[in-house]
């Protein structure tokens, strides 16, 4: 269980690091645009992302990962 958590966190950090390393200006523009989105919509987007992640983790575990 701990190994799976470490693997998941490592993969997230790799993807995040690649985005910041390859397109730092795009990240700045995206964050500026994100500030214009109302907090309720950002909260809903975050909850939807969490739900999608939960489904993906459940699916991966069901398939034997």
PDB file of N, CA, C and O in Angstrom:
ATOM      1  N   UNK A   1       0.827  -1.189   0.000  1.00  0.00           N
ATOM      2  CA  UNK A   1       0.000   0.000   0.000  1.00  0.00           C
ATOM      3  C   UNK A   1       0.875   1.257   0.000  1.00  0.00           C
ATOM      4  O   UNK A   1       0.619   2.193  -0.759  1.00  0.00           O
ATOM      5  N   UNK A   2       1.889   1.278   0.836  1.00  0.00           N
ATOM      6  CA  UNK A   2       2.792   2.437   0.896  1.00  0.00           C
ATOM      7  C   UNK A   2       3.546   2.587  -0.423  1.00  0.00           C
ATOM      8  O   UNK A   2       3.769   3.701  -0.898  1.00  0.00           O
ATOM      9  N   UNK A   3       3.934   1.463  -1.005  1.00  0.00           N
ATOM     10  CA  UNK A   3       4.651   1.512  -2.284  1.00  0.00           C
ATOM     11  C   UNK A   3       3.757   2.074  -3.378  1.00  0.00           C
ATOM     12  O   UNK A   3       4.222   2.844  -4.219  1.00  0.00           O
ATOM     13  N   UNK A   4       2.497   1.708  -3.381  1.00  0.00           N
ATOM     14  CA  UNK A   4       1.563   2.224  -4.381  1.00  0.00           C
ATOM     15  C   UNK A   4       1.374   3.725  -4.212  1.00  0.00           C
ATOM     16  O   UNK A   4       1.327   4.459  -5.199  1.00  0.00           O
ATOM     17  N   UNK A   5       1.266   4.182  -2.984  1.00  0.00           N
ATOM     18  CA  UNK A   5       1.143   5.615  -2.722  1.00  0.00           C
ATOM     19  C   UNK A   5       2.373   6.382  -3.169  1.00  0.00           C
ATOM     20  O   UNK A   5       2.264   7.458  -3.757  1.00  0.00           O
ATOM     21  N   UNK A   6       3.542   5.826  -2.889  1.00  0.00           N
ATOM     22  CA  UNK A   6       4.789   6.467  -3.308  1.00  0.00           C
ATOM     23  C   UNK A   6       4.886   6.508  -4.833  1.00  0.00           C
ATOM     24  O   UNK A   6       5.338   7.503  -5.400  1.00  0.00           O
ATOM     25  N   UNK A   7       4.469   5.440  -5.490  1.00  0.00           N
ATOM     26  CA  UNK A   7       4.468   5.396  -6.953  1.00  0.00           C
ATOM     27  C   UNK A   7       3.534   6.460  -7.518  1.00  0.00           C
ATOM     28  O   UNK A   7       3.901   7.186  -8.442  1.00  0.00           O
ATOM     29  N   UNK A   8       2.341   6.551  -6.969  1.00  0.00           N
ATOM     30  CA  UNK A   8       1.367   7.535  -7.445  1.00  0.00           C
ATOM     31  C   UNK A   8       1.892   8.952  -7.250  1.00  0.00           C
ATOM     32  O   UNK A   8       1.800   9.774  -8.162  1.00  0.00           O
ATOM     33  N   UNK A   9       2.433   9.245  -6.091  1.00  0.00           N
ATOM     34  CA  UNK A   9       2.967  10.578  -5.823  1.00  0.00           C
ATOM     35  C   UNK A   9       4.142  10.887  -6.751  1.00  0.00           C
ATOM     36  O   UNK A   9       4.260  12.001  -7.261  1.00  0.00           O
ATOM     37  N   UNK A  10       4.993   9.915  -6.962  1.00  0.00           N
ATOM     38  CA  UNK A  10       6.118  10.106  -7.869  1.00  0.00           C
ATOM     39  C   UNK A  10       5.669  10.411  -9.291  1.00  0.00           C
ATOM     40  O   UNK A  10       6.245  11.274  -9.953  1.00  0.00           O
ATOM     41  N   UNK A  11       4.647   9.712  -9.762  1.00  0.00           N
ATOM     42  CA  UNK A  11       4.138   9.965 -11.112  1.00  0.00           C
ATOM     43  C   UNK A  11       3.533  11.358 -11.226  1.00  0.00           C
ATOM     44  O   UNK A  11       3.721  12.034 -12.238  1.00  0.00           O
ATOM     45  N   UNK A  12       2.815  11.790 -10.208  1.00  0.00           N
ATOM     46  CA  UNK A  12       2.248  13.140 -10.209  1.00  0.00           C
ATOM     47  C   UNK A  12       3.363  14.177 -10.258  1.00  0.00           C
ATOM     48  O   UNK A  12       3.282  15.140 -11.021  1.00  0.00           O
ATOM     49  N   UNK A  13       4.394  13.990  -9.456  1.00  0.00           N
ATOM     50  CA  UNK A  13       5.504  14.942  -9.435  1.00  0.00           C
ATOM     51  C   UNK A  13       6.250  14.979 -10.760  1.00  0.00           C
ATOM     52  O   UNK A  13       6.709  16.043 -11.175  1.00  0.00           O
ATOM     53  N   UNK A  14       6.379  13.846 -11.430  1.00  0.00           N
ATOM     54  CA  UNK A  14       7.028  13.813 -12.741  1.00  0.00           C
ATOM     55  C   UNK A  14       6.226  14.628 -13.750  1.00  0.00           C
ATOM     56  O   UNK A  14       6.783  15.445 -14.483  1.00  0.00           O
ATOM     57  N   UNK A  15       4.915  14.402 -13.783  1.00  0.00           N
ATOM     58  CA  UNK A  15       4.071  15.133 -14.734  1.00  0.00           C
ATOM     59  C   UNK A  15       4.081  16.627 -14.426  1.00  0.00           C
ATOM     60  O   UNK A  15       4.223  17.445 -15.334  1.00  0.00           O
ATOM     61  N   UNK A  16       3.933  16.983 -13.163  1.00  0.00           N
ATOM     62  CA  UNK A  16       3.958  18.401 -12.775  1.00  0.00           C
ATOM     63  C   UNK A  16       5.302  19.029 -13.128  1.00  0.00           C
ATOM     64  O   UNK A  16       5.349  20.142 -13.652  1.00  0.00           O
ATOM     65  N   UNK A  17       6.379  18.331 -12.846  1.00  0.00           N
ATOM     66  CA  UNK A  17       7.709  18.857 -13.146  1.00  0.00           C
ATOM     67  C   UNK A  17       7.922  19.056 -14.635  1.00  0.00           C
ATOM     68  O   UNK A  17       8.520  20.050 -15.048  1.00  0.00           O
ATOM     69  N   UNK A  18       7.443  18.129 -15.441  1.00  0.00           N
ATOM     70  CA  UNK A  18       7.578  18.278 -16.889  1.00  0.00           C
ATOM     71  C   UNK A  18       6.852  19.507 -17.399  1.00  0.00           C
ATOM     72  O   UNK A  18       7.373  20.237 -18.242  1.00  0.00           O
ATOM     73  N   UNK A  19       5.654  19.735 -16.892  1.00  0.00           N
ATOM     74  CA  UNK A  19       4.885  20.894 -17.334  1.00  0.00           C
ATOM     75  C   UNK A  19       5.621  22.181 -16.992  1.00  0.00           C
ATOM     76  O   UNK A  19       5.746  23.065 -17.839  1.00  0.00           O
ATOM     77  N   UNK A  20       6.104  22.297 -15.774  1.00  0.00           N
ATOM     78  CA  UNK A  20       6.821  23.506 -15.366  1.00  0.00           C
ATOM     79  C   UNK A  20       8.150  23.648 -16.107  1.00  0.00           C
ATOM     80  O   UNK A  20       8.565  24.767 -16.407  1.00  0.00           O
ATOM     81  N   UNK A  21       8.814  22.552 -16.403  1.00  0.00           N
ATOM     82  CA  UNK A  21      10.108  22.614 -17.085  1.00  0.00           C
ATOM     83  C   UNK A  21       9.951  22.944 -18.575  1.00  0.00           C
ATOM     84  O   UNK A  21      10.763  23.678 -19.138  1.00  0.00           O
ATOM     85  N   UNK A  22       8.923  22.409 -19.201  1.00  0.00           N
ATOM     86  CA  UNK A  22       8.785  22.574 -20.645  1.00  0.00           C
ATOM     87  C   UNK A  22       7.973  23.801 -21.055  1.00  0.00           C
ATOM     88  O   UNK A  22       8.159  24.319 -22.156  1.00  0.00           O
ATOM     89  N   UNK A  23       7.082  24.270 -20.195  1.00  0.00           N
ATOM     90  CA  UNK A  23       6.209  25.380 -20.592  1.00  0.00           C
ATOM     91  C   UNK A  23       5.916  26.323 -19.428  1.00  0.00           C
ATOM     92  O   UNK A  23       4.755  26.476 -19.046  1.00  0.00           O
ATOM     93  N   UNK A  24       6.931  26.955 -18.858  1.00  0.00           N
ATOM     94  CA  UNK A  24       6.678  27.820 -17.694  1.00  0.00           C
ATOM     95  C   UNK A  24       5.788  29.022 -18.009  1.00  0.00           C
ATOM     96  O   UNK A  24       4.995  29.444 -17.167  1.00  0.00           O
ATOM     97  N   UNK A  25       5.914  29.573 -19.217  1.00  0.00           N
ATOM     98  CA  UNK A  25       5.088  30.728 -19.566  1.00  0.00           C
ATOM     99  C   UNK A  25       3.629  30.326 -19.753  1.00  0.00           C
ATOM    100  O   UNK A  25       2.721  31.089 -19.422  1.00  0.00           O
ATOM    101  N   UNK A  26       3.411  29.140 -20.279  1.00  0.00           N
ATOM    102  CA  UNK A  26       2.037  28.658 -20.444  1.00  0.00           C
ATOM    103  C   UNK A  26       1.377  28.459 -19.082  1.00  0.00           C
ATOM    104  O   UNK A  26       0.184  28.719 -18.922  1.00  0.00           O
ATOM    105  N   UNK A  27       2.153  27.998 -18.102  1.00  0.00           N
ATOM    106  CA  UNK A  27       1.613  27.825 -16.750  1.00  0.00           C
ATOM    107  C   UNK A  27       1.209  29.173 -16.180  1.00  0.00           C
ATOM    108  O   UNK A  27       0.149  29.287 -15.563  1.00  0.00           O
ATOM    109  N   UNK A  28       2.032  30.195 -16.375  1.00  0.00           N
ATOM    110  CA  UNK A  28       1.701  31.530 -15.874  1.00  0.00           C
ATOM    111  C   UNK A  28       0.409  32.044 -16.488  1.00  0.00           C
ATOM    112  O   UNK A  28      -0.443  32.591 -15.787  1.00  0.00           O
ATOM    113  N   UNK A  29       0.260  31.870 -17.805  1.00  0.00           N
ATOM    114  CA  UNK A  29      -0.964  32.317 -18.477  1.00  0.00           C
ATOM    115  C   UNK A  29      -2.174  31.531 -17.985  1.00  0.00           C
ATOM    116  O   UNK A  29      -3.249  32.098 -17.788  1.00  0.00           O
ATOM    117  N   UNK A  30      -2.001  30.230 -17.786  1.00  0.00           N
ATOM    118  CA  UNK A  30      -3.105  29.400 -17.315  1.00  0.00           C
ATOM    119  C   UNK A  30      -3.538  29.823 -15.911  1.00  0.00           C
ATOM    120  O   UNK A  30      -4.734  29.888 -15.624  1.00  0.00           O
ATOM    121  N   UNK A  31      -2.577  30.108 -15.040  1.00  0.00           N
ATOM    122  CA  UNK A  31      -2.917  30.534 -13.690  1.00  0.00           C
ATOM    123  C   UNK A  31      -3.626  31.885 -13.687  1.00  0.00           C
ATOM    124  O   UNK A  31      -4.541  32.111 -12.896  1.00  0.00           O
ATOM    125  N   UNK A  32      -3.200  32.775 -14.573  1.00  0.00           N
ATOM    126  CA  UNK A  32      -3.883  34.059 -14.681  1.00  0.00           C
ATOM    127  C   UNK A  32      -5.321  33.876 -15.138  1.00  0.00           C
ATOM    128  O   UNK A  32      -6.226  34.529 -14.618  1.00  0.00           O
ATOM    129  N   UNK A  33      -5.539  32.993 -16.107  1.00  0.00           N
ATOM    130  CA  UNK A  33      -6.897  32.722 -16.586  1.00  0.00           C
ATOM    131  C   UNK A  33      -7.719  32.028 -15.507  1.00  0.00           C
ATOM    132  O   UNK A  33      -8.923  32.260 -15.392  1.00  0.00           O
ATOM    133  N   UNK A  34      -7.076  31.187 -14.727  1.00  0.00           N
ATOM    134  CA  UNK A  34      -7.777  30.435 -13.678  1.00  0.00           C
ATOM    135  C   UNK A  34      -8.286  31.368 -12.583  1.00  0.00           C
ATOM    136  O   UNK A  34      -9.292  31.077 -11.935  1.00  0.00           O
ATOM    137  N   UNK A  35      -7.597  32.486 -12.376  1.00  0.00           N
ATOM    138  CA  UNK A  35      -8.044  33.454 -11.374  1.00  0.00           C
ATOM    139  C   UNK A  35      -9.389  34.069 -11.738  1.00  0.00           C
ATOM    140  O   UNK A  35     -10.113  34.537 -10.859  1.00  0.00           O
ATOM    141  N   UNK A  36      -9.726  34.073 -13.006  1.00  0.00           N
ATOM    142  CA  UNK A  36     -10.994  34.645 -13.457  1.00  0.00           C
ATOM    143  C   UNK A  36     -12.178  33.710 -13.220  1.00  0.00           C
ATOM    144  O   UNK A  36     -13.331  34.141 -13.252  1.00  0.00           O
ATOM    145  N   UNK A  37     -11.892  32.438 -12.985  1.00  0.00           N
ATOM    146  CA  UNK A  37     -12.958  31.452 -12.753  1.00  0.00           C
ATOM    147  C   UNK A  37     -13.468  31.626 -11.316  1.00  0.00           C
ATOM    148  O   UNK A  37     -12.670  31.720 -10.384  1.00  0.00           O
ATOM    149  N   UNK A  38     -14.789  31.669 -11.137  1.00  0.00           N
ATOM    150  CA  UNK A  38     -15.332  31.833  -9.786  1.00  0.00           C
ATOM    151  C   UNK A  38     -14.917  30.681  -8.859  1.00  0.00           C
ATOM    152  O   UNK A  38     -14.730  29.553  -9.316  1.00  0.00           O
ATOM    153  N   UNK A  39     -14.773  30.968  -7.562  1.00  0.00           N
ATOM    154  CA  UNK A  39     -14.349  29.927  -6.615  1.00  0.00           C
ATOM    155  C   UNK A  39     -15.255  28.697  -6.620  1.00  0.00           C
ATOM    156  O   UNK A  39     -14.772  27.576  -6.458  1.00  0.00           O
ATOM    157  N   UNK A  40     -16.562  28.890  -6.805  1.00  0.00           N
ATOM    158  CA  UNK A  40     -17.477  27.743  -6.818  1.00  0.00           C
ATOM    159  C   UNK A  40     -17.170  26.810  -7.988  1.00  0.00           C
ATOM    160  O   UNK A  40     -17.224  25.589  -7.847  1.00  0.00           O
ATOM    161  N   UNK A  41     -16.849  27.391  -9.138  1.00  0.00           N
ATOM    162  CA  UNK A  41     -16.514  26.581 -10.306  1.00  0.00           C
ATOM    163  C   UNK A  41     -15.177  25.867 -10.105  1.00  0.00           C
ATOM    164  O   UNK A  41     -15.019  24.717 -10.516  1.00  0.00           O
ATOM    165  N   UNK A  42     -14.216  26.545  -9.474  1.00  0.00           N
ATOM    166  CA  UNK A  42     -12.924  25.888  -9.187  1.00  0.00           C
ATOM    167  C   UNK A  42     -13.118  24.733  -8.217  1.00  0.00           C
ATOM    168  O   UNK A  42     -12.493  23.682  -8.358  1.00  0.00           O
ATOM    169  N   UNK A  43     -13.991  24.935  -7.224  1.00  0.00           N
ATOM    170  CA  UNK A  43     -14.272  23.867  -6.257  1.00  0.00           C
ATOM    171  C   UNK A  43     -14.918  22.679  -6.971  1.00  0.00           C
ATOM    172  O   UNK A  43     -14.545  21.532  -6.727  1.00  0.00           O
ATOM    173  N   UNK A  44     -15.879  22.950  -7.847  1.00  0.00           N
ATOM    174  CA  UNK A  44     -16.539  21.874  -8.592  1.00  0.00           C
ATOM    175  C   UNK A  44     -15.539  21.149  -9.487  1.00  0.00           C
ATOM    176  O   UNK A  44     -15.583  19.924  -9.600  1.00  0.00           O
ATOM    177  N   UNK A  45     -14.642  21.894 -10.121  1.00  0.00           N
ATOM    178  CA  UNK A  45     -13.617  21.279 -10.960  1.00  0.00           C
ATOM    179  C   UNK A  45     -12.689  20.393 -10.124  1.00  0.00           C
ATOM    180  O   UNK A  45     -12.326  19.295 -10.546  1.00  0.00           O
ATOM    181  N   UNK A  46     -12.314  20.871  -8.952  1.00  0.00           N
ATOM    182  CA  UNK A  46     -11.467  20.073  -8.065  1.00  0.00           C
ATOM    183  C   UNK A  46     -12.154  18.799  -7.620  1.00  0.00           C
ATOM    184  O   UNK A  46     -11.535  17.735  -7.592  1.00  0.00           O
ATOM    185  N   UNK A  47     -13.427  18.896  -7.272  1.00  0.00           N
ATOM    186  CA  UNK A  47     -14.177  17.703  -6.861  1.00  0.00           C
ATOM    187  C   UNK A  47     -14.330  16.719  -8.015  1.00  0.00           C
ATOM    188  O   UNK A  47     -14.246  15.507  -7.816  1.00  0.00           O
ATOM    189  N   UNK A  48     -14.554  17.239  -9.221  1.00  0.00           N
ATOM    190  CA  UNK A  48     -14.659  16.365 -10.384  1.00  0.00           C
ATOM    191  C   UNK A  48     -13.324  15.668 -10.662  1.00  0.00           C
ATOM    192  O   UNK A  48     -13.298  14.486 -11.007  1.00  0.00           O
ATOM    193  N   UNK A  49     -12.219  16.399 -10.511  1.00  0.00           N
ATOM    194  CA  UNK A  49     -10.897  15.794 -10.714  1.00  0.00           C
ATOM    195  C   UNK A  49     -10.633  14.713  -9.672  1.00  0.00           C
ATOM    196  O   UNK A  49     -10.083  13.659  -9.990  1.00  0.00           O
ATOM    197  N   UNK A  50     -11.028  14.978  -8.422  1.00  0.00           N
ATOM    198  CA  UNK A  50     -10.855  13.965  -7.377  1.00  0.00           C
ATOM    199  C   UNK A  50     -11.678  12.726  -7.678  1.00  0.00           C
ATOM    200  O   UNK A  50     -11.200  11.605  -7.506  1.00  0.00           O
ATOM    201  N   UNK A  51     -12.910  12.917  -8.127  1.00  0.00           N
ATOM    202  CA  UNK A  51     -13.771  11.779  -8.454  1.00  0.00           C
ATOM    203  C   UNK A  51     -13.188  10.975  -9.614  1.00  0.00           C
ATOM    204  O   UNK A  51     -13.192   9.744  -9.586  1.00  0.00           O
ATOM    205  N   UNK A  52     -12.688  11.675 -10.634  1.00  0.00           N
ATOM    206  CA  UNK A  52     -12.074  10.976 -11.761  1.00  0.00           C
ATOM    207  C   UNK A  52     -10.838  10.196 -11.312  1.00  0.00           C
ATOM    208  O   UNK A  52     -10.617   9.068 -11.752  1.00  0.00           O
ATOM    209  N   UNK A  53     -10.049  10.790 -10.453  1.00  0.00           N
ATOM    210  CA  UNK A  53      -8.876  10.099  -9.918  1.00  0.00           C
ATOM    211  C   UNK A  53      -9.254   8.873  -9.115  1.00  0.00           C
ATOM    212  O   UNK A  53      -8.617   7.826  -9.223  1.00  0.00           O
ATOM    213  N   UNK A  54     -10.289   9.006  -8.313  1.00  0.00           N
ATOM    214  CA  UNK A  54     -10.764   7.867  -7.521  1.00  0.00           C
ATOM    215  C   UNK A  54     -11.218   6.728  -8.426  1.00  0.00           C
ATOM    216  O   UNK A  54     -10.916   5.565  -8.162  1.00  0.00           O
ATOM    217  N   UNK A  55     -11.937   7.058  -9.487  1.00  0.00           N
ATOM    218  CA  UNK A  55     -12.391   6.031 -10.430  1.00  0.00           C
ATOM    219  C   UNK A  55     -11.191   5.366 -11.103  1.00  0.00           C
ATOM    220  O   UNK A  55     -11.167   4.146 -11.263  1.00  0.00           O
ATOM    221  N   UNK A  56     -10.196   6.163 -11.497  1.00  0.00           N
ATOM    222  CA  UNK A  56      -9.011   5.588 -12.147  1.00  0.00           C
ATOM    223  C   UNK A  56      -8.234   4.678 -11.196  1.00  0.00           C
ATOM    224  O   UNK A  56      -7.769   3.611 -11.598  1.00  0.00           O
ATOM    225  N   UNK A  57      -8.095   5.093  -9.944  1.00  0.00           N
ATOM    226  CA  UNK A  57      -7.391   4.256  -8.968  1.00  0.00           C
ATOM    227  C   UNK A  57      -8.161   2.971  -8.729  1.00  0.00           C
ATOM    228  O   UNK A  57      -7.574   1.890  -8.683  1.00  0.00           O
ATOM    229  N   UNK A  58      -9.479   3.083  -8.577  1.00  0.00           N
ATOM    230  CA  UNK A  58     -10.304   1.889  -8.362  1.00  0.00           C
ATOM    231  C   UNK A  58     -10.202   0.947  -9.565  1.00  0.00           C
ATOM    232  O   UNK A  58     -10.079  -0.267  -9.401  1.00  0.00           O
ATOM    233  N   UNK A  59     -10.252   1.514 -10.768  1.00  0.00           N
ATOM    234  CA  UNK A  59     -10.146   0.695 -11.983  1.00  0.00           C
ATOM    235  C   UNK A  59      -8.795   0.004 -12.059  1.00  0.00           C
ATOM    236  O   UNK A  59      -8.721  -1.185 -12.369  1.00  0.00           O
ATOM    237  N   UNK A  60      -7.724   0.741 -11.778  1.00  0.00           N
ATOM    238  CA  UNK A  60      -6.383   0.156 -11.811  1.00  0.00           C
ATOM    239  C   UNK A  60      -6.252  -0.974 -10.809  1.00  0.00           C
ATOM    240  O   UNK A  60      -5.687  -2.023 -11.119  1.00  0.00           O
ATOM    241  N   UNK A  61      -6.780  -0.760  -9.587  1.00  0.00           N
ATOM    242  CA  UNK A  61      -6.700  -1.810  -8.576  1.00  0.00           C
ATOM    243  C   UNK A  61      -7.556  -3.020  -8.983  1.00  0.00           C
ATOM    244  O   UNK A  61      -7.179  -4.161  -8.716  1.00  0.00           O
ATOM    245  N   UNK A  62      -8.685  -2.776  -9.616  1.00  0.00           N
ATOM    246  CA  UNK A  62      -9.549  -3.874 -10.078  1.00  0.00           C
ATOM    247  C   UNK A  62      -8.890  -4.696 -11.182  1.00  0.00           C
ATOM    248  O   UNK A  62      -9.135  -5.895 -11.311  1.00  0.00           O
ATOM    249  N   UNK A  63      -8.057  -4.033 -11.971  1.00  0.00           N
ATOM    250  CA  UNK A  63      -7.371  -4.722 -13.062  1.00  0.00           C
ATOM    251  C   UNK A  63      -6.071  -5.382 -12.609  1.00  0.00           C
ATOM    252  O   UNK A  63      -5.367  -5.997 -13.410  1.00  0.00           O
ATOM    253  N   UNK A  64      -5.762  -5.253 -11.331  1.00  0.00           N
ATOM    254  CA  UNK A  64      -4.601  -5.967 -10.801  1.00  0.00           C
ATOM    255  C   UNK A  64      -3.367  -5.142 -10.563  1.00  0.00           C
ATOM    256  O   UNK A  64      -2.307  -5.711 -10.300  1.00  0.00           O
ATOM    257  N   UNK A  65      -3.444  -3.854 -10.638  1.00  0.00           N
ATOM    258  CA  UNK A  65      -2.264  -3.005 -10.410  1.00  0.00           C
ATOM    259  C   UNK A  65      -1.886  -2.994  -8.944  1.00  0.00           C
ATOM    260  O   UNK A  65      -0.919  -2.336  -8.560  1.00  0.00           O
TER     261      UNK A  65
END
